[in-house]
């Protein structure tokens, strides 16, 4: 059901962003698709016998929950008033990387001339991606924002906030800092985010893996994501047609990932795949190892990992962070390593799609769950929402309903450690005892046997 805001609040949000796209998004509700706003079912049963509509409030890992922090909450008008009257905006922060290397970052605009956009007829498929990598000297290279200014304002507006109230955090990624070439070629990790969310919600994990010596590529799936900022301050918003099946969405994402891998191949051969031939970091072409590629994703992005691995055998290992699977991909054998990493109340015992995939995993496999975590704990929302909750009158009880009871710092730390352990083992041949069974250091992790 559509959640309407009082008219004066909608005007405030529109002024904060100045985008017609925001008004269209707000008319449907925070993060809602056209089909959801109209109360329509958007899924048909998948070939494996499960569908998105199998999801309900008892199954919060459903993709419609990927980008809806605290949907349906009541917001106190006095909270918004006091925030607008504040002398300075609230500065959000995010956890620093824990690896031993400084982090560099560059954003690239990629245009796939071989494909038309699946959601906007007549347009060529184009993507924005961020590359995160270990850097040498970061002096003179500014820290990248969590999200660019225009898309960031759109992001805040969809949460009833504005840049005058909240300043999004800086990341640890120093723009165009030279790559630490002394490490040799870097194993590649690709990240796909949740339905209608942004590549930025994986920043905390991406920059940490980069600080450990990986080249991490976070991908925005244009017109699926709620906001993507392109060069020239062009903003593209969610334009996914009503009734789009999740299995079709996963195929689009898999094709996006394959294209991104091809672009990385061009970089490793000394080319520049950026549509505007933007400057690349010094040493990047020497540092891309396309013979060692892993992929991880949050929720629907986690489901996309399996689909992408079926499409592209160059992906050597995959990890799904709490995502329900769709379509036929989980019913196909996969002989490469795979990690299932779930929230406390989600695993293959109550998700048929996970049971189906598990039976078809023929290589190394591991299934772990994080006590106290909820679905959105596997995104940067886990860390950011509690910081701005007071501005919107959101209670601790409401936060725990959406983000679980685990401390945000602890949730992020454990995810970082176990993802690194998995990819170190599969891409670097560094065995980790953490994956052998329960650890007294991380008692929140249990193994689903």
LODRENGU-433430 format. One record per residue: y, x, z of N, C-alpha, C in turn. Coordinates in pm, whole numbers, plus 50000, padded with zeros to 5 digits. Example, Ala and Ser with C-alpha at 12.3 -4.5 7.8 and 13.67 -1.06 7.14 Angstrom:
BEGIN
494315131950780495505123050780496705132050780497755128550708498945136750714500035129050787
END
This chain:
BEGIN
498805008450000500005000050000501245008750000502245004449929503475012249919504245011750049504765023450092505595024250212507035026250169507865016150188509255016950143510135022250254511115030350217512085035250313513325026550310514055025850420515345019050416516215024750306517035016250243517805020250126518725032050154519305032550274520235043450302519525056750310518245056950349517495069450354517165074050214516855064750124516525068449987517745074749919518945069549950520155075149892520385089349942520115091450074520285104850130519385114850062518135111150041517175120049977517585122849834518015112649762518405114549622519585124049611520545122849702521695131849698521275146149727520295147749820519885161149859519275168849743518615161949651517925168649543518615166749409519165154849387519845152449261518905152049144517695146549162516705146349055516165132349035516175127748909515605114648880514135114348911513485126048899512055126648928511755123549073512655127349164512445124449304512445109549327513405102549265513495088249285512215081249238511685086049127510445080149079509315082549176509265094749231508195097949326508345089849453509585088449502509795081349627509505066549613509715061049494509435046949474507965043849492507135054049477505695052149492505215055449632506005062449709505575066549841505305081449843505285087249963505155101549977503835106249919503915114249813502745120549757501785111149687502145098749663501205089149608501215089349456500045087049400499935085949256500335071849213500655069649085500985056249040499895046149073498645050349057497545041049084497485037349230497715047149318497695044349461498845035449500500025038049440501185029949472500975015449433500195013149329499934999549284498724993449354498095001449441496924996549511495684996149424495655004349319494535004049225493515014949257492285012249224491235022149233491375031749115491255044849144491465054649038490205062249003489075058349061487865065849036486725056748992485875061948906484615055848873483515064248936482315058348960481245066249018480955078548933480785089848997480455102148926478985102248890478635111348801477255111848754476285114748866476745121248973475865124449084475725112949181476425102049159476275090349243477315089049352478305097749354479375096649452480695096149379481715090949443483015089449378484105090849481485335091849431486475092949522486595080549607486205069249553486355056949630485295055949738484335065349740483435066549853484235070949975485405076849950486255081850056487005070350121487155071250251487855061150328488415068050452489075060650543489635067450660488625075450739487345072150729486325079750800485965092550725486465094050602486215105850521487545111950478488225118450570489595123050542489675134650445488535139950400488575150950303488705145850160488825132750142489005127150009490265132549945490295134049812491435140549747492755133349765492725120149788494005113349807494685117549937493985125050020494565130050144495065144450132494945150450013495285164449997496755167450022497625157949991499055161049989499845150350064499205144450166499845133450238499935136250387500645146450428500745148950572501395137350644500645131550738501155120750822501665108950742500905105050641501255093350560501245080850649502215072250628502245059650697502815060550838503325072250878503895073551011505195065651020505575062251139506895056351159507865067551190509025067051129510025077651146511245071651211511685077751319512825072351393514125076151323514995066451304516265068951236517105078951313517015078651447517835087751525517405102251503516135104451469515675117951439516345123551316516485115151214517145119451091518635121651115519235113051194520665114051220520985126951293520195130051397520475142251472520265154551387519285153851296519025165451210520185167651114520725156751060521835158250966523075163851034523185161051165524375165351237524265179851287523075185651273522875199151323523805208951250524255219251322525165228851263524485237851161523215240751181522485249251088521085243751071520495245750953519165240450929518095247851010517015241051032515875247051101515205257051008515075269451053514435279850973512935279851001512155276350901510715276550916510175290750901509045293350964508405306350954506945304650915506315315450871504905315150842504265327950894502965327850917502315339550977502325351650886502585363150944502615375550868501195379450826501065386550715499745391350674499165400850779497845401850780497185410350880496555422850821496585424150688496035436250626496945448050642496475459750598497235472050621498235475450512498295467350406499195470350295500385460750292501525465950245502655457250215502285448550095503025437850076502665428149971503785427049868503395427349742504315424749633503995411349570504915406149493504725392949432505535391949304504985384849205505735381649084505255368149034506165360048983505815347248924505795348348772504825341848709504705342248563504665328248505505295326848389505285314448312504305316348197503205308948198502155310448099502075298048010502015300147882501935289047786500635290347707499805280047716498525279747645498705272147514498985279447407499265273147278498035266547216496875269047273495645263147218495375249147274496185244947375495925231847437497185223447444497025210547432498105201247463497985197347609499085193547667499065189447808498235176647821497265176347911496395164547923497085152447983498225154548047498915143648116500195139148046500725147347956501955143847884501715146147735501395135847661501085137547518502215144347442501825153147351502795159747266503355172647321503025175947447503515188347506502405198847510502785211247492501845222347504501595225147652500365228647685500025231347824500695244147871501395243447983502055255048040501885254848191501845266548249501585268148391502565277948453502755276448583503405286848663502375292248761502335305448772501415311948865502185322548943501665325949059502205337049138501125347549155501495360049136500585371249158500995378349286500035379849378500245386549506499355398949508499875410349553499135422749540499605432849644498775442849676499225453549765500295461949697501355464849769502495471949711502725485249780503445493849711503885506449772505205503749842506255510449804507555508349866508105494449832508575487449935509175474349914510695474749928511235486449951512675487749967513395483249840514395474949858515165469949745514545458149674513435453349722512765441749662512785430249763513495419549728513675408549823512365400849842512275394349956511085386449988511145373049916510065369549852510015357049776510065345049870510785334549831510775322349911509405315549903509105307450001507845300050002507725291349878508845286049833508915278149710510325279749654510505280149521511845281449464512765270049509514065272049493515045262949553514955248549503514835246549373514845232949320513545225649353512415232149329511145225749366511055224349517511635233949590511625233049736512405221149787513565218349725514345206549765513575193749735512885193549622512065182049586510925180249686510305191349724509225191249823509725185449956510885190050001511425185150127511795170350118512385166350006512805152449992511635142850002510485146849949509315138049956508775137050097509325145050187508975144350329510145139650414511105133350349512265127550414513135138350480513175149950419513965161050470514845166250358515765175150391516635181150290516865195750324517355203650228517675217750258518765219250363519545208750385520555209350490519935208250629518705202850634518005201450762517015212750787516355216950679515245226350692515365237250586515195249650627515115260850534513665265250525513085264550406511705268550389511565283550416510395287950458510255301950499510275311950385510525324250421510315335250329508855339550340508295344150231506945349550234507005364450262505855370650270505785385150286505765392250152505805384550043505725390349909507075395349860507175408349833508405414349783508395414049631509365407149573509375404549430509495417449349508525419349260508475430649166508315444249234507895444449360507595457249423506465463949345506495477149330505445483849253504065482349317503045481149232501675479549280501175492849337500375491849441499815503849503498635508749419498935516549318497935520749221496925530649278497225536449394496275545749456494985538749499495025525449505493825517749542492905515749422493345519749305492525517649186492625503249139491655499149061491665485349011491335475549124492095464849129491985455149238491115443349199490185439349286489445427049259490395415149257490105405549173490985394049150490465381749224491375374549288491055361549348491995351049292491455339749250492245328749197492245317349298493385310449309493525299449404493955286749334493245275749363493605262449314493855253449434494925245849431495355238349548494875223849544495275215949643494835202149653495495192949551494955181149538495495171249446496975168649474497795170149372499245167549379499985176649475499335186849527500075196349609500415208649525501015218649588501595229849516500875242849548500985252549459500355265349484500885271849612502075267949653502675273849773501875270949899501115259949901500415256650025499245266050051498965275149958497975285549981498585299150008499895299650029500575312450044500095320650164499845313950277499445321350396498135328850374497205322650303495935329150273496095339550162496875336050060497035344949945497685358249984498765357550060499455369950093498635378550189497815372150272496955379850361495875387150283495245380350187494225386850106494835398250022496065396249976496745406949904496965419049994497305416550120497525427650214496245435150246495105429250208493795435550228493295442450101494115442149995493755449549875493275441349758493575428449757493205419749645494435416449561494185413749432495195407549347494895392549349495775384849411495545370549429496495362749337495935353449263496725345549169496675330849213497815325549256497895311449294498425303549175497805292249147498065284849023498615270949053499695267348986500185253548988499635246448865498985235048887498435227148777499505216748738500265219848635501445212048598501115197448572501995188648620501915174048607500795168048689500035176348758499155172348868499905175348997500475187249005501305191149119502535182049129502995179749251504165171249272505445177549221505515190949221506715197549173506355211649129506815215349011506655228948960507975233048897508555244048944509825248848889509555259548785510085257448663509945266748553511255274348533511225285048455512475292248425513535282948367514785286148393515875277648350516105265848442515535266548564515685255948664515125242548617514115243148533513455230848488512395226848589512435214348629511485209148727510525199348661509245201748674508225192548626507535186348747507345173248743506775166148857505425160148820504795153748917503505147248896503645136148791502945137848679502955127648574501535123848534500635125548627499255121948601499135106848583498565102248473498475087848449497605080748552497945068348579497135060248668495725059248612494745059448701493365058148659492705071048618493385082348634492775095248599491625098148695490465101148640489295103848724489355118048779488885119748901488875133048960488025142748880486915137848822486075146848742486845152048620487705143648561488535148148448489595158048495490165155348612491155164448669490545178248692489305178548739488645191348763488405198948633488105191948527487925198648397489225204948351490345197948373491645203548336491925216148417491655215448545491905226948631491015238848590489765236048559488865246848517489375253448390489885245448296490445251048173491695259248203492505254548299493675262248342493265275948396492235275948479491775288448540491245298048434490485292948340489975301448233491115307848155492155299948129493325305148058494035315948139494135313848270494775323748356493985336848356492665335948359491845348048353492085355448222492195347948114492495354247984493845361447989494825355248056496145361548069496055374448150495225374448254495035386648332494405397648247493515393448157492925403148065493965409647978494945401847933496025407547853496815417847933497055414748059497805424248144497015437148159495705436048181494895448048201494835456648075495105450347960495125457847834496535462447795497465461147889498805466047866499765455847808499335443347794500185433047739500965425547845501785416247800502595408047890502455393447848501685385447921501445371647882502565362047918503575366547992504665357648032505395352447909505655339347907506265333047790507615338947755508355343447855509665349447832509645364447840508455370247843508275384747856509045390147976508925383048087509585387248210509035400848254509845408048329509435421148377508215420148468507245428848447506055429448531506195440848631505545439848745505625450648844505065463748790505655474548828505175487748789503745489748839502875494248749501485497148787500535485448775501035473448738500175461748736499055462848633499375467848515498375468348408497205477348444497445487148530496385496448571495535490748686495945479248740495385474748867494565461848860494415456348741493705443548728492245446048693491345442048780489915443948757489275430448722489175427448595488595414648552487075414848555486485425948601485035426348619484625421748758485615419548846485355414448982486335403149009485875390848991486735379249006486095369249102486885364849197486485354149287487465342749277487105331249331487995319749329487805311749457488905306849512488845297949627489855286849607489665275949676490575264649660490505255349778491585248149797491695238249906491445224249851490545217049912490225203149882489865201249735490635193449658490275191749518490275205249447491115214349492491095227949438489805235149474489235231949589487935237549624486835232049536486925219149505485965213149412486085219449274487315223249238487545229449107486855242949094486555249349206485905262349200484545261349132483755251449172482435249749112482555246548963483455237448928483645233848787484085245848705484995253748760485485265648690484375276048674483535277548775482445287148768481415283048664481225269948648480305265048545480875267848405482215266848393482855268948263482985283748228483235292148329483575306148303482735315248391481785321948329480855330548402481515343448450482765345648415483465357448466483805356148614483745343948667484025341848809482745344948886482785355448967481585360749032481235354049164482205348049232481955342049363483005331349388482625321149465483555310149490483495305049632484625299649679484695293849813485475280849807484905270549866485505257249870485975254450012487275252350028487865249150158487995233950172486955227650223486945213650265487115203650152486675207050031486885198049918485645190449875485795177449854484715169049801484545171749652483295172149606483015174649465482925161649386483155162849254483075151349164482425155449033481955145548959481425148148826480035154248830479665160448718478315165548701478135179948746479215187248767479115201448800478225204148920478315196549032477465199549147475975197649120475635190549014474225188248980473655199048890474465209248860474005220248775473765232648861472715239848827472405252048902473515262348889473785269148999474785279849001474145291949068474075302948997473365314649048474285325349107475555321849130476505331349188476875327149331477305336549414477565333749556478605322749575478375314649678479285303349704479365300849854480595298549900480855295050040481395280950051480815273150140481365260250180482005262150318483275258850329484035261250453484735248150486484305241650593484765227850618485475226250751486145214950761486745210650887485655205650981486035202651102485035199551206484115187951170484655177651108483855165551084483455163750939483425174450865483045173750723482035184750693480885181150644479885190850600478865183450514477825190550474476895184350381476015173650445476115172350578475375161550643476035148050624477345147950594478005135050572478755134350439478555144450354479165144350221478055146650119477715136150048476615136849951476885147249843478145148549805478475158249700478165172549745478355175449873478035188749926476525190849930475785180549968474325181749968473795184349828474395177449730473965179249592474195193549547475415198649570475705212349530474805222249601474645220549730473845229949810472445231749751471865221049706470505221849652470465228849517471625230449455471685236949324472275251049331472575255849451473065269549466471865278949470471705287049369470535295849356470835310249396472105313349419472475326649465472735326449615473465336449664473845336849804474675324449836474415318149952475175306249991475355306250142476495300950185476785299750327477625287250348477345280250457478025267650489478505268550633479815269550651480375270750786481435259950808481655256650934482695246850967483535251951084484755247351088485755252151183486055241351287485635243751409485825234051518487305231951545487685219351561489065215851590489945214451468489395217751350490195217051227490045203351162491105199051094491095187151011491275191550866491265181950774491315185250632492525193950596493695190050644494925197150608495095210350680494155213550770494195226450838494015238050742493475235250623493205245850526494365247850428495525243450467496725245150385497855250250474498945254550412500105259050490500745247750570500395235350539500895224150620500505225950766499325231550788498845233650925499875241251008500555250450943501505259051012502925253451006503275246650897504655242550876505005229250941504115219450929504465205950976504805205651125504055212351214504445212051355505845217451379506335226051291507675231551310508765221351281508535212651180509585202851149509305189151209508205187751281507805174751334508895168351419509575176451499510595170951588511745164351513512055169151394513145163251315512825149051273511545146151260511125132851213510515124351322510575129051445510035121251555508525120151552507855130251496506395130151490505835135651620504925128351680504375132251809503235142251793502895148751903501765158051902500465150751871500345138551918499145130651889499015128051740500125124751675500095122451530499745135251455500275146451499499955159251435498465161951445497895159751563496475162551582495595153251500496065141251473495295132151389495135137551248496155144451197496125149551061495705164251052495975171951156495775186451149494775191551251494185182551329493185186751424493785192251552492915196851640493345201551772493425216651781492955223651679492985238251682494425243251671494725253951744496055260051736496295265051594497465262351534497715266551396497515281551373497985289751467497815304151450496335308051446495565301551531494135304351536493455299551408493825287851360493225282451238493445291851120494695296351105495015305250994494275318451007494235323951127493565336751149492095336151111491405325651156489975324651132489695322750983490475314450917490285312650773490455325750699491475333150735491735346050671490555355550689490045356350811488985365850843487695362350768487345349750764486075345950702486155346050549487295342350493487445343650348487355358350306488035366950380487995381250348486575386650362485865382350467484495387050487483615383050370483785370650323482965365850211483265373550083484535374750048484855381449922484645396649931484845402550049484525416750064483045419150037482225410150087480785411650070480355409749925480965399949857480525396549722481185405049614482425409249635483155416649532483305431449561483095435349687483265449349724482005455549783480945447449793479675452049849479825457249991480725450850067480905454250208480305443050292479125445550347478465435150425479235432250553479325419450587479985415350710478995407650798478855412050921477955405151015478465391251051479765388751024480315375451053479575364550976479035368150859478375358250776476895356650809476405364450906474995363750944474705352651043475715348751119475515338351220476695337651315476575329451419477685327351513478195340451573479495340851597480155352551653480875348851782480725357251885481425354652011482935356451994483335364051892484765366051866485405353451808484625346051731485115333851666484185322251698484175317651823483245306951862483555293551792484735292651732485075280151662484275278251533483655288951485482875288051360481415285251393480885274951329479445272051340478855271651200477565274751191476865275151064476035262451048476195255950935475425243950904474125248550839473035246250906471745251150857470955240250786
END
